Amino acid sequence: MPRFNEDLMTKAIITAVSGYVPDEILSNADLEKMMDTNDEWIQSRTGIRERRVMPDDRAVSYIGAQVVKDIIEKRNIDPSSIDLVICATCTADYILPDSANTICYMAGLSKAYGFDLNAACSGFLYALFTGAQFIKTGVYKRVIVIGAEKLTSYMNYEDRTTSIIFGDGGGGVLLEASEDEQLGIIDAVLRGDGEGKDFLRINAGGSLKPLNQERMDGREHYVYQDGKKIFKRAVNGMATTIKEVMARNHLTNDDIRWIVPHQANLRIINSVASLVDFPMERVMTNIDRFGNTSAGTIPLCLWEYEDQLKKGDGVILTAFGGGFTWGSLYLKWAY
Ligand code: UT7
């Protein structure tokens, strides 16, 4: 197999970040009126105070298009200079077509094409590492990577163990080439294990179990999760891959300025930080206001913390989600 010579390749660096959440807030108090739950339980068990809800007539493509337009404006670049859009999502507007090409159309990207990538809550990590390869090999100059979800379309608000954590929103980054070897997307440990499909999934609506009345009556078109099972695997999966990516890049905690974890449950985040002995002051969180937006959580964090990120900061992104999928990615912030 011919291999690219790593030394000859450019780096893929993040040169802009943006995020989008809808205006409508679904608070814990709102949920109290819909099901047998309470604010105290939700906050103490998950760290979530509220989440956002997209309006009926907008979905993932709308989030993605807002993010792309904002990135283009911030970076002051020509929309026709974008080569590719990768949209990480498990709640695409439709099963067919994908959302990424709709995003290109809505954002006026006349020379781009796109594709969706579904790795549930790890989607942004998978997509970022994929997008970086197109830059590193010199195939493309500008790639936008999005993570966006409209999970409220798949919530059964009679299931208090699942519906309380999820919300809508997302974000994205622009990847460009750099000759600076010290910056950009450096390495990733990405994993998958299909055994996880029994513990987190939308049972009906795919090709194996097309929607019918019986399945809808059984609420099979909503997200089902075995929270306890996922909790343990998530903590272990994120902590293990953080250690692995750090070890093979000879990093200590002093080399890492920020850990950016998928926001599924604040207790999971605390446990991961504790297992890798990393201070919570340098762990990005915004789960209290947005809940779990699956592929959207990591870019939403980067967007909110953009002012605190400095050129050269060592950053580790880490995620765990349906599949199971998980992993950790090491990068150096470039601006
Ligand atoms: O994004 C990636 C995929 N998802 C995840 O990573 C989620 C991982 N899992 C979790 O975050 C947690 O497991 C949940 C937040 C989903 C659930 O928290 P938990 O601490 O595992 O609760 P549990 O399901 O073990 O339930 C504990 C108790 C039960 O009552 P009993 O049997 O002890 O009397 C539940 O019935 O809490 C009860 N309970 C609730 N009470 C009030 C469960 N949900 C609620 C609720 N409000 N919303």
Residues whose N, C-alpha, C, O or C-beta is under 5 A from the ligand:
A	BS01	UT7	D36 T37 N38 W41 R45 T46 C121 R160 T161 I164 G227 K228 I230 F231 A234 A264 N265 N292 F320 G321
